[in-house]
Amino acid sequence: MKKFVAAKLHGITVTGADLEYHGSITLDPDHCEMAGILPMEFVDIWNKQSGARISTYVIYGNRGERQCVLNGAAARTCQKGDQLIICSNDFLEASAVTDIAPKVLTFTPANEIDEILTYCTQKDAQGRLTFDIIKDGQPQTIPYRAKMG
C-alpha cells in the first residue's frame, strides 16, 4: 500500500483559531464536498507562512461562510490570515495511481474558490508514468517541467 493525495485545499486562508475548542479544523462544507473531504476525516495541514505541519480531523462549519478555523492545540500552529495547504490521503495499492483523480481547489485571500484542478497520472506509450495537472479539461504547464525544457 502507498499513501496518495485524495483531495487538497491549496492556499486557503485561516479565518480564526479557537484554543478552547476540543480540537480539529473547522471548514466550510461546500469546499470540503467539492474536493471530496469528509467530516471526521484526518488531514495533513501545512502552514505556508510558518512551515508548521500538523495532522488533525475535519469538522464541518457553517455552509457558505468560507471558514477555516484551527481548534484546540492546532490553534497554536497558525494565525488568522495565514495560508494553509490541507491534504487528505488514501492508502491504495501502488497500481491504483492511474485510477485516482484527486481534486485540488485553490483559493483567493477571501477563501473564494479560484481554480479547480485535477491531478492525473497515466501511462505513456512505453508504459512509463506521466503526471499532469488538469484545468477545464486541459493539461496545465507544470512550472518545474517548463523550466527544465
N, C-alpha and C positions, 0 to 999 in steps of 0.2 A: 504494500500500500504506500502511496505517496500523498503528500498534502498539497492540494491545489487551491488556487483562488476560486471562490464560488461567487462572490459579489464584492464590489468595492464602492465606497463613497469617498471620492478624492477631492480634498480641499474644502471640506465642509467646515464652517466657522462655528466655534464654541459660542453658544449664546448664554451659558450660565454654568455654575458649579455649586453643588449643594453638599457640603461636607457632612451634614447631619442626616442625609438620607441613607438608606441601607446599603447602597452600592449600585453599580451598573452604569449604563449610559442611556439617557432618555433621548429617543429620536422620533422624528415625525413619521407616522405610519405610511404616509404617501411615499416618502423617499425609500423607506425600507421595502415596501411592496414592489415598487418599481425595480429595485435592484435584486430583490429576492432574499431579503434578510428577515428572519422570523423573530417574534418575541421570545426571549429567554435563550436565544442563540448566542454562543460565545463568539466574540470578535477580537481581533487584534487591532490596537489603536496606536498610531504613530503621530506624534506631535511634530509638525513641520518647523515650529519655532524653537522648541527646546530640545528636540531629539528624543524626548521621553517615549518609551514603548511600554504599553500595558496590555493586559487581556482582561476583559470583563464581559458581562452579558447585556443584551439589549432589552430595554423595556420601551413599549410604545408610549409616546406622549400624546399631545393633542393634535389631531389631524389638521393639517394645513398651517400650523404655526411655525414650521421650518426650524424647530428647536433641535439643539444638540447640547445636552446638559450632562456633565460628568458628575456622578454621585458618589458619596462615601469617600473611601481612600483615593479613588480615581480623580476626585476633585483637586487633589494636591498636585496633579501632573499637568495642569493647564490653567490658562487664564482666559477670561472672556475675550474673544477676538482672535485667539489662536486658530490656526488652520490644522485640521486633522485629516489623516487618511485612515479610514475604517474598513477593515477587510474581513470578510467571513471566509471560511475554508471548508473543504470537503476532503475526506480521505477516500481515495479511489485507487483501483488498480492502475498502474502506470499506462497501460494500453488505452485507458479511458480519456487520455489527454486530447484526443481528436474528437471526442464525443461531447465535450463540455463547451459552453459558450458564455462565460461569466459576463454579467452586465457591470459596467463601470459608469457611475454618474459623477460628473464634475460640477462644481458649484461656483456661483458668483459670491461676493462677500456677504450678500443678504440671504444666503442659503437658498437661492432660486437655482433650479437645475439649469446648468449652462449647456452641457453636452451629455448625450447618452451614447456610450461606446460599448463595443463587444470585443472581447479577446477571442481570437480564433487561431487554433493550431491545426494544421493539416499536414498531409504528406505530399511531397512533390513527386515528380515522375520517377525519381531514383529511390523513393521510399524514405527520404530524409524529412525530418520535421521542419515545418516553417511556422512563423508566428506573425500575425497581423492584428492590427487594431482597426476595427471596422466602425465607420460612422456613416449613417444614411446609406448603408449597403456598399460603401466604397472603402477600400483599404486606405489608411492614413499613412503619411510619412512618419516613420519611427526615427526620432532625432539622431540616435547614435548610429543607426544604419545609414542615414543620409550623410553624416559627417565622414564615415569610413569610405563611402563610394566616391 
